[in-house]
Amino acid sequence: MSGSDEQWSRCGQGLGARDSTFTAPTDGGGSLGGGAEIRSHEDVIVPRHDVQKLLGEFRALHQERLQRLEATDDGTEETLKLKVQIMQSYISDLSEQNDVLLQTMEELEREANRRVTALETELEEHVAKVTEYKEENSTLLTTKENLA
């Protein structure tokens, strides 16, 4: 196999989550550094900026593959097949990204609902206390007026 053939032998095989392993960087203490985090469907927490960087790298990888293929485009059927493989790989990666984003949105929705429920419960407890204190205050005012 020539260098050029070898270069394209793996074209379009996909680099999605099923084919590669990505490890989130830690700050040395086991916790992740950085700002906001995104959980994947496997509960791996990845800082948002790392996810954006990774998505950009996937996009750049597919663009680079297509550009290199365009530069060596000889119009053969093999070249067209490679283009199709690259596009199928890109579509597969986008589909996986959409799945992860959907799962993340569903998890965020569940967490938001849980927090809203907790806040509603807390608010109801405070309203009950305020009502109780108002009644106690009214009783004390009546007692004070009766003593005067």
N, C-alpha and C positions, 0 to 999 in steps of 0.2 A: 504494500500500500504506500503510495507516495505521500509526501508531507501534506500536500493540499487535500488529498483524499482522506488522510487521517484526521486533518483539521475539521472536516465536515462529517466524519463518521458518526459523531454523537449528536449532530444537529437535530433539534426538534424532539429530543428525548425528555424534555421537561426538567425543571428544577424546582418543582413544587414541593410542598410540605411532605408529601409522601416519599419523595426521593432524596431529600436532604434533611440533615439535622442541624438546627440552629440553637445555640445555647445563649441565653441572655447573660450579659456581663453583670458581675456583682461588684460591690464596693469592698470586697475582701471579708466582710462580716456575714456574708450570706444573703444580705438584703440587696435589692437592686437600687442603683443610684438613679438619678434623673427625676424628671417631673412625673406627669401623669402616666398611668400604666394601662396596658391592654391585656386582657386574659384571652388566651386562645382556647379552643375547644378541649385542649388537654390540660387546662389550668396551669399553663406556663405563663408567668407574668413577664411581659416585655415592655420596657419603657416606650412611650409613644414615639419619641424621636427615633428610636431604633427601628420601630415598625415602618415609619415613613422612609427611613434610609433604606431599609430592606426592599420596600416596594419600588423605590427609585432604582435600586440596583437591578431588580428583575426587569424593569422597563428598559433600562440602559442595555442590559444583556441581550434582550430580544432585538432591540434596535441595532446593536452592534452586529449581531448575527446576520440580520437582513442586509445591513450595509456592506458587510464583507462578502456576502453572497452576490449582491448587486455588482460589486467591484469585479468579481470573477465570473459574472453571468456570461455564459456562452450560448444561451438560448436552448440548451438541451433539455430533454425531458427529465433527466436526473436533477438538473438545477431547479426546475419547476417543482419537482417532488420535494426537494429540500426546502423550498420556500413554503410549501404547504405544511411540511412537518414543523417548521419554525412557527408558523401561524397557529397550528394546532397546539403546540406547546404553550404559546402565549395565551391562547384561549383557555387552556387547562389551568394555567397559573392564575389567570384572572378569575376563573370559576372558583378555585380554591380560596382566593383572597375574598371573594364575595361571601363564601360560606363562613369564613372566619369573622368577617364584618357582621354578618347576620347574627351569628351566635353571640358576638360581643354586644350587639344592640339588644338582643333578647335578654342577656344577662344584666345589662344596664337598666332595662325596663323593670326586670324583677327586683333589682336592688332599689330603684326609685320607688316602686310600689311598697316595698317593705319599709322604707324610710317614711313615706307618707303615712302609712298605717301607724307606725310608731309615734309620729308627730301628732296624728289625730287622737290617739289614745292619751298621750301626754296632755294635749289641749283639753280633752274632756275631764281629765283629773284636775287640772288647774281651774276650770270653770266650776267644777263641783266644790272645790275648796273656796273659791271666791264667793259662791252662793252661800256656803256654810258660814263664812266670815261675815257676810252681809247680814245674815239672820242673827248671828251672835251680836253684831254691832247694834242692830235694831233692838234686840232684847236688852242690851246694856243701856241704850239711850232711854228706853221706856222705864227701866229700873231707876235710872238717874233722875228722870222727870218726876217719878213717883216719890222719890226721896226729897226732892226740892220743895 
